[in-house]
């Protein structure tokens, strides 16, 4: 454009000829002639095309696209099942109302969706629930550190709508046994049961294909005597109180991924935090102490009698390692049950194994990867027959022994050959079956003091403790093995029994 104006200036102002200008600017004679001949009023519109209407995106096309998007909104079509631009392009082409490219349709669909979202802002209704009649329950994902291992799980929460009374617990699963256990804890915490409990459409509680509560949900309602109320799909605002509670508890109680030694410690911490909030905080709107609101709610709740353990029964066959396996975790039983099929009750925290109606053992339920529950006493009968396996047996390596037991083991292996030392060590451990923990610990410590470390020596000391009428005084006199003891009657035990 700059050269264009210079050429016109040379001709109209400086009076140069077309031939001179063409030579100087290295343009053809015809080009220069055309430039200087353009009227001034046409220069302003030079380079612009005359306006024209879109020949492809007609009002009919835009109307049809809007109809398809409205269909999605009316039927509340999930986002992943909405009409794609490719689908709309094919449909409009088949209907004969569009003859352009798919690229152009993608652009138009994108703009129409953006415009519709601006024209339809989200609006909310303020809800009010009858005082003390409703409880809302939900869960959300969270992370914690348990004994140095970072784990993902579910933070179950309950909230009394509008009253800011909150309760939460953490679980590694969201199965029915965890739902049941949380309800038990929540009703204990609140001091009774509400007449109605609100949920979303979780598959544990509701069969969405049949649009009916599951058998577990019916059992839950029958036991605690409340009515389950389910929100409409994709309508979390209907239980906005507990939706906010999930975030509140995560931000205030689990910020920074706190560390705990075990799950029970974490849940006790959450219990205490919820209780402290009620005791020390005021309602943020009405400024009333939360403990007063809580007391008013408890008066209207239905009586609650705790004690229900939630879980499910399953049969397991005991393998040759004396174990049943559930979800990749092994739980041990005594050797006599190898090959048997045992009924097992699985709850959120425990795995209880039965022989008919008698409990064989109750294990703490395991959730960590590659973690098993192997009980040393279950393997002692097998180990005494295989003493050379003691050094490498998984149950021995994973068991946490007191310092004095490890010292006993060290001395046995120093004094005897491997087989004899192993037999003496296992026989000594088996004495725990016929004595109290206190008597056994005292006997082993006294045996170490007087170097009477064989199984028979420890057994003799234990028998003396059990028949003595003054052994309580003996324990008081000897709280630690590094003290000086007046136990002359034990000094010859080694020579009698070795």
N, C-alpha and C positions, 0 to 999 in steps of 0.2 A: 504493500500500500504506500510505503514511503517513496519508492521509485515511481509509482504511478503519479503521485502528486508532483514530483520533481519534473517529470516529462511534461505535464500540463503547464507547470510554471515556465519552463523553458520556451514553450510555444506561445502562451498567452501573455506572459509578462516580458520575457527577454527578447521575443520576436524572432527566435531561431526557426529555421525551416525544418520541415519533417525529415528531409534528407540528412541535415546536420545532427539532429537529435538521434536518429536511427544509428548513425555512424558512431556518435559519442557513447551511447548506451548499449551498443551492440544488439539492437533489436531490429526486427524486420520493418521495412517501410510501412507495410499494411498494419502492423501492430501499433506503431506510433500513431498512425492516422486514426485508428479506432479509438485510442485513448484520448486524443485531443478533441475528437468529435463528440464525446459523451456529454450530454447536457448536465449542468451542475446539480439540478434537482434529483437526477438519477444516481448520483454518486453515493448518497446516503444509504441506498438500498442495495448497493453493489455487493455481490457474493451471497445474498440471501435468496432462498428459494421461496416462491409463492406458497402460502399456507395451503395445506390440503388435509382432508379428513382421512382418518385411519380406514384403510380398506379391509383390514383383517379383524381387529378387535371392535366389533360392532356392538351397539347397545344390546342386541339380542344375545351375543356371546357373554357379555358381562352379566346379564340377567340370569342366564342359565347357570353360570358358575356360582352366583349367589344362592340360587335355589338348591344346588347340591350342598353347599356349606350350611345352609339353614337346616337341611335334612339331618346333617350330622348333629347339630346343636339340639334339635327337637328330640332325637332318639338317644342323646347322650352317648354317642359313639366313642369308645376308648381312643386315645390319641394314636395308638399303634394301628388302629383299623380305620383311620380317616381316609377320605379319598385323596390319592396322590395326584400330583399334577399330570403324571403320565396317564393315569386312569381317566382324568378329566379330558385330556387331549384326545384320547381314543374315543371316549363317549361322544364328545362334541363333533368329532370328525365323522363318526358313524351316523350321527343324527343329521349330518349335512349342513350344520350351521357355522362350521369353522373350516377354513381352507388354508390356514397358515402353518407355521412350524411349531414343533413341540417346545422349542426354546422360548418362543414368544409367550406361549401359554404358561410356562413355569413362572416367568416374570410377573404376568398378570395375576395368577393365583396367589403368589407371594404377597403382592401389594393389596389384593382384596382381603386376604386373611388379616394382614396387619391393620388395615383400616377398620375392619369389623371389631377387632379386639380393642381398638381405641374407642369405638363408639359404644362398646358394651363393658363398662367398668364393673369390677366385682362389687357387689353390695351384700350387706349382712343384716340379719335380724337380731335384735337383742332378745335373748331367751331368759325366762325366769322359771325356776323349778320350785315345786312345793318344798317347804323347809323340811329337811331330814328325811325326805321320802326317796330321793334318788342317790345312787352312787354310780360313778363312771369309772370304768376299768379299761386299761389299755397297756401296751408295752412298746418299747422302742429299743433299737440296738445301742450298745455301749461297750466300752473296753475298760478292762481293769488289769492290774498286775497281781497275780496270785503266786506267792512264794517264788518271785523272780521270773515268772512266765507270764507274758502278756497274752490275755485271752479276750475273745469277743463273746458277748452274750446278750441277754435281754433284760432290760430294766422294766419290771412290771410296776405299774403305778395305779393308784386309785385316788379319786378326788370327789369331795362333796361339792357339787356345783354352786358357785357363788359364795362359798364360805371359806375358801382357802385352807381347808383341812385336807392335808395330803399324806400319803403313805406310799412307800416304795420298797421293793426287794429285788435282788439280782439273781438270775438263773442262767445256766449254760444251755438250756433248752427251752422251747416254748410249747412242749408237748402237754397233753392233758394233765399229767401228774404235777407239772409245775403250775398250771392254772389252778388246780385244786388246792395245792399247798399255799399259793398266794392268797386265795380267798380265805383260807383258814387263818392265816396270819393277819390279813387285813381286818377281819371281823373281830379278832382278839384285840387288835390295836384300837379299833373304833369303839369297842365295848358293846357290840350288838350287830344285828343285820338290818339293812334297809329293805323296804318293801319292793323296790325296783332297782335293778342294776343294768346300766347301759353299756353296750359293746358295739364294736364295728363288726364286719362280717367275716371274722376269723374262721378258718376252716375247722378248727378244733371245736368251735362252739356252734357253727351253723353249716348245714349242708346247703350250699348255694344253688346246687342243681335242683334240689327239691324245695328250696326256700323254707326249710324247716330246721329247728334246733337238732343238734346231734344227741345221741343217747347220753353222752357225757354231760352235755349242757342240761338235759332234763334231770339227770341224777343230781347235778349241782343245785338246781333250783329246788328239787324235792327235799334235799338234805338241809339246806339253809333257809328254806321257806321264803323265797323271793321270786319275783317275776323278771325274766330276762327281756330287755328291750333292745332291739337291734336298729342301728342307724341305717338310713338309706345308703345305697352304694355311692361312693365318691362324695359323701356328705359328712366329712369329718367335723365340720363346724357344729353339727348337732350334739357333739360331745366335746366341745372346745375346751372345757375346763380341764379334762384329763389330757387332752392333746398338749395343752400348755404345761401341765404338770410333768410330763415326760421330759420336756426341755428344761424346766425349772430344776428338777432333781439332778439331771445330768450336769447342768452348769454349776449348781451350788454344792452338790455332794460328791461328784465324780470328776471334777475339773482337774486336768493335768494327769489323768490316769493314775490314781493313787494305788499304793501297794498294800497288800494284806497277806497274812500267812496262810489263811484258808478261807473258804467261802463262808463258813459260819461267822467268822470274825467280820467279814464285809457286811453281811446282812444285819449283824448286831449293830454295826456302825450306822447303817442306814436307818435302822429302827430308832436309835438314839438321836440322830439328826432330825428325823421327822418329829419326834417327841419334843426336842428342844425348841423347834420352830413354834409348836403349839403353845408351849409354856412361856416363851419369851417374846413372841411377836404379836403385833396388833393387825387387825384387818386393814388393808391399805386404803379402803374406801370409807367404811363407817368408823374406823379407828377404835374398834372394840377389841379387847384382848381375845386372842384365838382360843385360849383355854376356857373362857366363859361360853363362847359359841359351841365348843366341843361338848361341854357339859350339858348345854341345852339340847344338843342333838342326841346325846346318849339317852336322855330321858325318853325320847320318842322312838328309839330303836327297839326292835324285837329282841327278846332274850336269846342269848347265844351260849351253847354248851360246847366248848372246844373238845377236841380229842379225835376227830376224824383224820385218818391218814389216807391220802389220795395216792393212787397208783394203779397198777394192773398186774395180773398174774400171767406167768408164762412158764412152760415146761422146758427144761434144759437137760441135755445128757452130759454127764461128767466124763471128760476125756482122760487119757492115760497120764496126764500131768496133774490130775486131781483138781481140775478147773472146769467151771462153766464159763462161757464167753458171751458177753452181751455188748453189741456195738463196738467190737474191737478191743474190749477190756476183759481181762481174765479175773475171776473171783474163785478163790481156793476153797476146798472142802477137805475133810479128813480122808485118808487113804481108803477106808472101808467103803466109800461111796463111788469108787471108780467104776464106770460102766452103768451106773444107775441113772434113771431119769427123775429129776427133782423139781418140785414146784417152787417157783421163785416169785416173790412179790417185789416189784420195782417201783420205788417212789422217787420223788425229786432228789432226795438226799441219801437214800439207802437202797441196798439190794439185800433182801432177806431170803435165805435159802431154807426150805423146809423138807423134812422127811416125814411124810404123812402130816400130822398136825403139830409136830415138834420142830422147834427152830434149831437148825444146825448151826448157823452163824449169820449175823447181820453185818454186812460190809458197808463202809462208806462208799457211795456211788462215785465212780471215777469219770472224769471228763477230759483230762489232759491227754494229749497224744502219747501213745506207747506207755501209758501208766496202768499198772495192774494192782490188784489187792491180794497179796499173797501173805497168809498168816503163818508164822513160823511154827506154831504148835501143830498145825495140820500136817507138817512134813517131818516132825521129829521121829515118828515110827519108821519112816522110810530112810531117814538119814542115819539112824543107828545101825541099819543093815548095810549102809554104804558110807562108812566114815571117811573114806578117802575123797568123797565128792564134796565134803564140807567146804573146802577152800574155794570151790568154783560154783557151788549151788546158788542160783539166783536169789532164792528166798533168804539165804544167809547174807549175801552181799547187799541186799536191799534193806535188810532189817537194821534198825537203829538200836544198838546195845548200849547199856550204861557203861561208864568207864570201868567199873570194877569187874563187869563180866568180860570185857575185852582183856583186862589184866589177867583174869583167871585163864582165859583161852591162851594167852601168850605164855604163861608159865607152864600150862599143860603140854604145849607143843615143844617147849624147851626141855622138859623133864622126860617125856615119854616119846616113843616112836609115833608116827603119824596116825596109825590105826588106833592104838591104845588111847592117844590123846583125844582123838575124835570121839571115840565111844564114851570116854569119861565126860567130855564136854556136853554131848547130847544127853547123857543120863542125868547130868546135873541140871540141865535146862528142863528136863521132864519132871523134876521135883516141884516145879511151879504148879503142876496139876494137882498136887496133894497138899498144898500149903498156901497161905496167904502171901501176897506180894511182899508185905512187910517182913514176915518171918523169913522168906526166901532171901531177900536182899541182905538181911542181918546175918544170916548163916554164911552166905558167900563172903561177905566182908570179914567176918571173924575167921573164916578158913584162910583167907589171904594173909591176915595178921600173923597166924601161927603156922603158915606154910603147909597147912593140911588141905591140899587142893584137890585130892582125888574125890571121885563121886561119893564113895562110901564115907569119907570124912565129912564132906558137906552134909550128907544125909544124916549122919550121927549128930552133928551140931543142930540141924534143923529139928530132929526128934527131941533133943534136949530142950530147945526153945519152946516147942509145942507142949511139953509136959511140965515145964517149970512154972511155978506159981509166981515167980519173981522176974520173969523175962522182960516185963515192961520196964522194970528198973534197970535191967541190963542195957536195954536200948537207950534209955536216958543217959546212962553213963558213957555210952560209946556212940555218939552221933556220927563220928567220922573215923575212917580206918587209919588215919595217920596219928590218932591219939594213942596214949599208953593205956593198955587194957590189963586188968587183973583177972586173967582167965587161966589160972594154973591147971584147971581140970581138963583143958583142951590141949595141953602142950604135948601129950604123948599120943594123940590121935593118929599122927602120921605113921608111927612105927607099928601101931596096932592094925591099921587097915591097908598099908601098902605092901 
